[in-house]
């Protein structure tokens, strides 16, 4: 699944950038960040671009 980050810019994520969801764990998205590390993020910070 591809999602677009719609939250405030962070060091790890760029606003309005699309990211691949590596997995969904307990409803949260595991995403590879700009720091080349994967983390869990709440789904309300993203909008789904492609299932």
PyMOL Python script that loads the backbone (N, CA, C, O; Angstrom):
from pymol import cmd

cmd.read_pdbstr("""\
ATOM      1  N   UNK A   1       0.845  -1.169   0.000  1.00  0.00           N
ATOM      2  CA  UNK A   1       0.000   0.000   0.000  1.00  0.00           C
ATOM      3  C   UNK A   1       0.894   1.236   0.000  1.00  0.00           C
ATOM      4  O   UNK A   1       1.952   1.259   0.628  1.00  0.00           O
ATOM      5  N   UNK A   2       0.446   2.255  -0.713  1.00  0.00           N
ATOM      6  CA  UNK A   2       1.159   3.537  -0.709  1.00  0.00           C
ATOM      7  C   UNK A   2       0.299   4.557   0.024  1.00  0.00           C
ATOM      8  O   UNK A   2      -0.921   4.602  -0.138  1.00  0.00           O
ATOM      9  N   UNK A   3       0.965   5.374   0.837  1.00  0.00           N
ATOM     10  CA  UNK A   3       0.273   6.419   1.583  1.00  0.00           C
ATOM     11  C   UNK A   3       1.022   7.738   1.435  1.00  0.00           C
ATOM     12  O   UNK A   3       2.220   7.761   1.153  1.00  0.00           O
ATOM     13  N   UNK A   4       0.292   8.837   1.632  1.00  0.00           N
ATOM     14  CA  UNK A   4       0.916  10.159   1.606  1.00  0.00           C
ATOM     15  C   UNK A   4       0.889  10.720   3.016  1.00  0.00           C
ATOM     16  O   UNK A   4      -0.151  10.722   3.673  1.00  0.00           O
ATOM     17  N   UNK A   5       2.034  11.195   3.475  1.00  0.00           N
ATOM     18  CA  UNK A   5       2.139  11.777   4.809  1.00  0.00           C
ATOM     19  C   UNK A   5       1.496  13.158   4.795  1.00  0.00           C
ATOM     20  O   UNK A   5       1.898  14.024   4.018  1.00  0.00           O
ATOM     21  N   UNK A   6       0.493  13.368   5.658  1.00  0.00           N
ATOM     22  CA  UNK A   6      -0.220  14.642   5.695  1.00  0.00           C
ATOM     23  C   UNK A   6      -0.022  15.368   7.023  1.00  0.00           C
ATOM     24  O   UNK A   6      -0.676  16.374   7.299  1.00  0.00           O
ATOM     25  N   UNK A   7       0.890  14.843   7.839  1.00  0.00           N
ATOM     26  CA  UNK A   7       1.170  15.477   9.123  1.00  0.00           C
ATOM     27  C   UNK A   7       2.188  16.598   8.979  1.00  0.00           C
ATOM     28  O   UNK A   7       2.576  16.969   7.871  1.00  0.00           O
ATOM     29  N   UNK A   8       2.612  17.128  10.119  1.00  0.00           N
ATOM     30  CA  UNK A   8       3.638  18.175  10.130  1.00  0.00           C
ATOM     31  C   UNK A   8       4.980  17.575   9.729  1.00  0.00           C
ATOM     32  O   UNK A   8       5.259  16.417  10.042  1.00  0.00           O
ATOM     33  N   UNK A   9       5.819  18.358   9.032  1.00  0.00           N
ATOM     34  CA  UNK A   9       7.137  17.837   8.634  1.00  0.00           C
ATOM     35  C   UNK A   9       7.945  17.387   9.859  1.00  0.00           C
ATOM     36  O   UNK A   9       7.971  18.053  10.894  1.00  0.00           O
ATOM     37  N   UNK A  10       8.585  16.261   9.704  1.00  0.00           N
ATOM     38  CA  UNK A  10       9.460  15.701  10.740  1.00  0.00           C
ATOM     39  C   UNK A  10      10.823  15.443  10.119  1.00  0.00           C
ATOM     40  O   UNK A  10      10.969  15.480   8.897  1.00  0.00           O
ATOM     41  N   UNK A  11      11.798  15.187  10.938  1.00  0.00           N
ATOM     42  CA  UNK A  11      13.110  14.809  10.409  1.00  0.00           C
ATOM     43  C   UNK A  11      12.985  13.502   9.637  1.00  0.00           C
ATOM     44  O   UNK A  11      13.643  13.311   8.614  1.00  0.00           O
ATOM     45  N   UNK A  12      12.137  12.604  10.131  1.00  0.00           N
ATOM     46  CA  UNK A  12      12.021  11.270   9.544  1.00  0.00           C
ATOM     47  C   UNK A  12      11.068  11.200   8.355  1.00  0.00           C
ATOM     48  O   UNK A  12      11.195  10.302   7.523  1.00  0.00           O
ATOM     49  N   UNK A  13      10.112  12.136   8.257  1.00  0.00           N
ATOM     50  CA  UNK A  13       9.116  12.105   7.180  1.00  0.00           C
ATOM     51  C   UNK A  13       8.936  13.490   6.574  1.00  0.00           C
ATOM     52  O   UNK A  13       8.950  14.501   7.277  1.00  0.00           O
ATOM     53  N   UNK A  14       8.764  13.517   5.249  1.00  0.00           N
ATOM     54  CA  UNK A  14       8.527  14.781   4.553  1.00  0.00           C
ATOM     55  C   UNK A  14       7.032  14.943   4.297  1.00  0.00           C
ATOM     56  O   UNK A  14       6.366  13.999   3.872  1.00  0.00           O
ATOM     57  N   UNK A  15       6.507  16.134   4.553  1.00  0.00           N
ATOM     58  CA  UNK A  15       5.087  16.416   4.319  1.00  0.00           C
ATOM     59  C   UNK A  15       4.746  16.230   2.847  1.00  0.00           C
ATOM     60  O   UNK A  15       5.523  16.599   1.966  1.00  0.00           O
ATOM     61  N   UNK A  16       3.584  15.659   2.592  1.00  0.00           N
ATOM     62  CA  UNK A  16       3.039  15.445   1.248  1.00  0.00           C
ATOM     63  C   UNK A  16       3.848  14.485   0.384  1.00  0.00           C
ATOM     64  O   UNK A  16       3.677  14.457  -0.835  1.00  0.00           O
ATOM     65  N   UNK A  17       4.724  13.701   0.999  1.00  0.00           N
ATOM     66  CA  UNK A  17       5.499  12.717   0.250  1.00  0.00           C
ATOM     67  C   UNK A  17       4.829  11.352   0.380  1.00  0.00           C
ATOM     68  O   UNK A  17       4.269  11.025   1.426  1.00  0.00           O
ATOM     69  N   UNK A  18       4.890  10.558  -0.692  1.00  0.00           N
ATOM     70  CA  UNK A  18       4.343   9.207  -0.674  1.00  0.00           C
ATOM     71  C   UNK A  18       5.361   8.229  -0.103  1.00  0.00           C
ATOM     72  O   UNK A  18       6.561   8.323  -0.360  1.00  0.00           O
ATOM     73  N   UNK A  19       4.842   7.290   0.678  1.00  0.00           N
ATOM     74  CA  UNK A  19       5.668   6.258   1.299  1.00  0.00           C
ATOM     75  C   UNK A  19       5.002   4.899   1.100  1.00  0.00           C
ATOM     76  O   UNK A  19       3.777   4.804   1.022  1.00  0.00           O
ATOM     77  N   UNK A  20       5.819   3.851   1.020  1.00  0.00           N
ATOM     78  CA  UNK A  20       5.312   2.488   0.980  1.00  0.00           C
ATOM     79  C   UNK A  20       5.102   2.006   2.407  1.00  0.00           C
ATOM     80  O   UNK A  20       5.951   2.215   3.274  1.00  0.00           O
ATOM     81  N   UNK A  21       3.966   1.358   2.644  1.00  0.00           N
ATOM     82  CA  UNK A  21       3.707   0.749   3.946  1.00  0.00           C
ATOM     83  C   UNK A  21       4.283  -0.663   3.894  1.00  0.00           C
ATOM     84  O   UNK A  21       3.874  -1.482   3.071  1.00  0.00           O
ATOM     85  N   UNK A  22       5.233  -0.935   4.779  1.00  0.00           N
ATOM     86  CA  UNK A  22       5.873  -2.245   4.813  1.00  0.00           C
ATOM     87  C   UNK A  22       4.954  -3.277   5.443  1.00  0.00           C
ATOM     88  O   UNK A  22       4.919  -4.429   5.011  1.00  0.00           O
ATOM     89  N   UNK A  23       4.207  -2.865   6.468  1.00  0.00           N
ATOM     90  CA  UNK A  23       3.245  -3.743   7.125  1.00  0.00           C
ATOM     91  C   UNK A  23       2.299  -2.891   7.959  1.00  0.00           C
ATOM     92  O   UNK A  23       2.558  -1.714   8.213  1.00  0.00           O
ATOM     93  N   UNK A  24       1.199  -3.507   8.377  1.00  0.00           N
ATOM     94  CA  UNK A  24       0.257  -2.868   9.288  1.00  0.00           C
ATOM     95  C   UNK A  24       0.265  -3.699  10.563  1.00  0.00           C
ATOM     96  O   UNK A  24      -0.023  -4.895  10.540  1.00  0.00           O
ATOM     97  N   UNK A  25       0.599  -3.048  11.675  1.00  0.00           N
ATOM     98  CA  UNK A  25       0.711  -3.742  12.953  1.00  0.00           C
ATOM     99  C   UNK A  25      -0.177  -3.053  13.980  1.00  0.00           C
ATOM    100  O   UNK A  25       0.033  -1.889  14.320  1.00  0.00           O
ATOM    101  N   UNK A  26      -1.168  -3.785  14.465  1.00  0.00           N
ATOM    102  CA  UNK A  26      -2.135  -3.235  15.422  1.00  0.00           C
ATOM    103  C   UNK A  26      -2.743  -1.929  14.907  1.00  0.00           C
ATOM    104  O   UNK A  26      -3.001  -1.007  15.681  1.00  0.00           O
ATOM    105  N   UNK A  27      -2.969  -1.860  13.588  1.00  0.00           N
ATOM    106  CA  UNK A  27      -3.589  -0.688  12.982  1.00  0.00           C
ATOM    107  C   UNK A  27      -2.634   0.432  12.629  1.00  0.00           C
ATOM    108  O   UNK A  27      -3.043   1.405  11.995  1.00  0.00           O
ATOM    109  N   UNK A  28      -1.375   0.326  13.018  1.00  0.00           N
ATOM    110  CA  UNK A  28      -0.374   1.358  12.700  1.00  0.00           C
ATOM    111  C   UNK A  28       0.439   0.926  11.500  1.00  0.00           C
ATOM    112  O   UNK A  28       0.594  -0.267  11.240  1.00  0.00           O
ATOM    113  N   UNK A  29       0.965   1.912  10.759  1.00  0.00           N
ATOM    114  CA  UNK A  29       1.736   1.659   9.545  1.00  0.00           C
ATOM    115  C   UNK A  29       3.233   1.618   9.837  1.00  0.00           C
ATOM    116  O   UNK A  29       3.784   2.528  10.457  1.00  0.00           O
ATOM    117  N   UNK A  30       3.879   0.547   9.380  1.00  0.00           N
ATOM    118  CA  UNK A  30       5.342   0.475   9.460  1.00  0.00           C
ATOM    119  C   UNK A  30       5.878   1.029   8.151  1.00  0.00           C
ATOM    120  O   UNK A  30       5.595   0.504   7.074  1.00  0.00           O
ATOM    121  N   UNK A  31       6.667   2.111   8.262  1.00  0.00           N
ATOM    122  CA  UNK A  31       7.148   2.855   7.092  1.00  0.00           C
ATOM    123  C   UNK A  31       8.652   3.068   7.196  1.00  0.00           C
ATOM    124  O   UNK A  31       9.184   3.340   8.272  1.00  0.00           O
ATOM    125  N   UNK A  32       9.328   2.938   6.055  1.00  0.00           N
ATOM    126  CA  UNK A  32      10.755   3.247   5.971  1.00  0.00           C
ATOM    127  C   UNK A  32      10.882   4.759   5.894  1.00  0.00           C
ATOM    128  O   UNK A  32      10.340   5.388   4.985  1.00  0.00           O
ATOM    129  N   UNK A  33      11.594   5.341   6.843  1.00  0.00           N
ATOM    130  CA  UNK A  33      11.699   6.797   6.932  1.00  0.00           C
ATOM    131  C   UNK A  33      12.858   7.336   6.116  1.00  0.00           C
ATOM    132  O   UNK A  33      13.613   6.583   5.502  1.00  0.00           O
ATOM    133  N   UNK A  34      12.982   8.655   6.122  1.00  0.00           N
ATOM    134  CA  UNK A  34      14.097   9.330   5.445  1.00  0.00           C
ATOM    135  C   UNK A  34      15.432   9.002   6.116  1.00  0.00           C
ATOM    136  O   UNK A  34      16.491   9.244   5.536  1.00  0.00           O
ATOM    137  N   UNK A  35      15.390   8.460   7.319  1.00  0.00           N
ATOM    138  CA  UNK A  35      16.603   8.092   8.053  1.00  0.00           C
ATOM    139  C   UNK A  35      17.021   6.650   7.759  1.00  0.00           C
ATOM    140  O   UNK A  35      17.920   6.114   8.407  1.00  0.00           O
ATOM    141  N   UNK A  36      16.357   6.018   6.767  1.00  0.00           N
ATOM    142  CA  UNK A  36      16.603   4.626   6.385  1.00  0.00           C
ATOM    143  C   UNK A  36      16.386   3.662   7.539  1.00  0.00           C
ATOM    144  O   UNK A  36      17.098   2.665   7.667  1.00  0.00           O
ATOM    145  N   UNK A  37      15.400   3.961   8.380  1.00  0.00           N
ATOM    146  CA  UNK A  37      14.987   3.070   9.456  1.00  0.00           C
ATOM    147  C   UNK A  37      13.469   2.964   9.397  1.00  0.00           C
ATOM    148  O   UNK A  37      12.785   3.923   9.038  1.00  0.00           O
ATOM    149  N   UNK A  38      12.942   1.782   9.755  1.00  0.00           N
ATOM    150  CA  UNK A  38      11.486   1.638   9.724  1.00  0.00           C
ATOM    151  C   UNK A  38      10.900   1.840  11.117  1.00  0.00           C
ATOM    152  O   UNK A  38      11.447   1.388  12.123  1.00  0.00           O
ATOM    153  N   UNK A  39       9.762   2.540  11.136  1.00  0.00           N
ATOM    154  CA  UNK A  39       9.069   2.857  12.390  1.00  0.00           C
ATOM    155  C   UNK A  39       7.578   2.710  12.184  1.00  0.00           C
ATOM    156  O   UNK A  39       7.087   2.693  11.055  1.00  0.00           O
ATOM    157  N   UNK A  40       6.854   2.603  13.308  1.00  0.00           N
ATOM    158  CA  UNK A  40       5.389   2.575  13.269  1.00  0.00           C
ATOM    159  C   UNK A  40       4.845   3.981  13.423  1.00  0.00           C
ATOM    160  O   UNK A  40       5.324   4.760  14.247  1.00  0.00           O
ATOM    161  N   UNK A  41       3.832   4.298  12.614  1.00  0.00           N
ATOM    162  CA  UNK A  41       3.188   5.610  12.656  1.00  0.00           C
ATOM    163  C   UNK A  41       1.678   5.418  12.678  1.00  0.00           C
ATOM    164  O   UNK A  41       1.172   4.437  12.133  1.00  0.00           O
ATOM    165  N   UNK A  42       0.949   6.347  13.305  1.00  0.00           N
ATOM    166  CA  UNK A  42      -0.513   6.245  13.346  1.00  0.00           C
ATOM    167  C   UNK A  42      -1.112   6.521  11.964  1.00  0.00           C
ATOM    168  O   UNK A  42      -0.638   7.405  11.250  1.00  0.00           O
ATOM    169  N   UNK A  43      -2.134   5.780  11.590  1.00  0.00           N
ATOM    170  CA  UNK A  43      -2.715   5.937  10.244  1.00  0.00           C
ATOM    171  C   UNK A  43      -3.356   7.292  10.001  1.00  0.00           C
ATOM    172  O   UNK A  43      -3.482   7.707   8.849  1.00  0.00           O
ATOM    173  N   UNK A  44      -3.765   7.995  11.054  1.00  0.00           N
ATOM    174  CA  UNK A  44      -4.399   9.305  10.833  1.00  0.00           C
ATOM    175  C   UNK A  44      -3.424  10.358  10.328  1.00  0.00           C
ATOM    176  O   UNK A  44      -3.849  11.442   9.929  1.00  0.00           O
ATOM    177  N   UNK A  45      -2.127  10.066  10.334  1.00  0.00           N
ATOM    178  CA  UNK A  45      -1.131  11.008   9.805  1.00  0.00           C
ATOM    179  C   UNK A  45      -0.921  10.810   8.298  1.00  0.00           C
ATOM    180  O   UNK A  45      -0.066  11.463   7.700  1.00  0.00           O
ATOM    181  N   UNK A  46      -1.707   9.904   7.684  1.00  0.00           N
ATOM    182  CA  UNK A  46      -1.518   9.568   6.276  1.00  0.00           C
ATOM    183  C   UNK A  46      -2.867   9.476   5.571  1.00  0.00           C
ATOM    184  O   UNK A  46      -3.909   9.281   6.197  1.00  0.00           O
ATOM    185  N   UNK A  47      -2.812   9.621   4.246  1.00  0.00           N
ATOM    186  CA  UNK A  47      -3.976   9.282   3.433  1.00  0.00           C
ATOM    187  C   UNK A  47      -3.534   8.213   2.442  1.00  0.00           C
ATOM    188  O   UNK A  47      -2.419   8.262   1.924  1.00  0.00           O
ATOM    189  N   UNK A  48      -4.397   7.261   2.185  1.00  0.00           N
ATOM    190  CA  UNK A  48      -4.066   6.158   1.285  1.00  0.00           C
ATOM    191  C   UNK A  48      -4.092   6.665  -0.148  1.00  0.00           C
ATOM    192  O   UNK A  48      -5.058   7.288  -0.587  1.00  0.00           O
ATOM    193  N   UNK A  49      -3.012   6.386  -0.869  1.00  0.00           N
ATOM    194  CA  UNK A  49      -2.886   6.791  -2.267  1.00  0.00           C
ATOM    195  C   UNK A  49      -3.197   5.596  -3.182  1.00  0.00           C
ATOM    196  O   UNK A  49      -3.821   5.745  -4.232  1.00  0.00           O
ATOM    197  N   UNK A  50      -2.746   4.410  -2.756  1.00  0.00           N
ATOM    198  CA  UNK A  50      -2.922   3.198  -3.570  1.00  0.00           C
ATOM    199  C   UNK A  50      -2.969   1.998  -2.633  1.00  0.00           C
ATOM    200  O   UNK A  50      -2.129   1.852  -1.745  1.00  0.00           O
ATOM    201  N   UNK A  51      -3.966   1.141  -2.846  1.00  0.00           N
ATOM    202  CA  UNK A  51      -4.069  -0.060  -2.008  1.00  0.00           C
ATOM    203  C   UNK A  51      -3.210  -1.164  -2.482  1.00  0.00           C
ATOM    204  O   UNK A  51      -3.192  -2.236  -1.877  1.00  0.00           O
TER     205      UNK A  51
END
""", "prot")
cmd.dss("prot")
cmd.show_as("cartoon", "prot")
cmd.util.cbc("prot")
cmd.orient("prot")
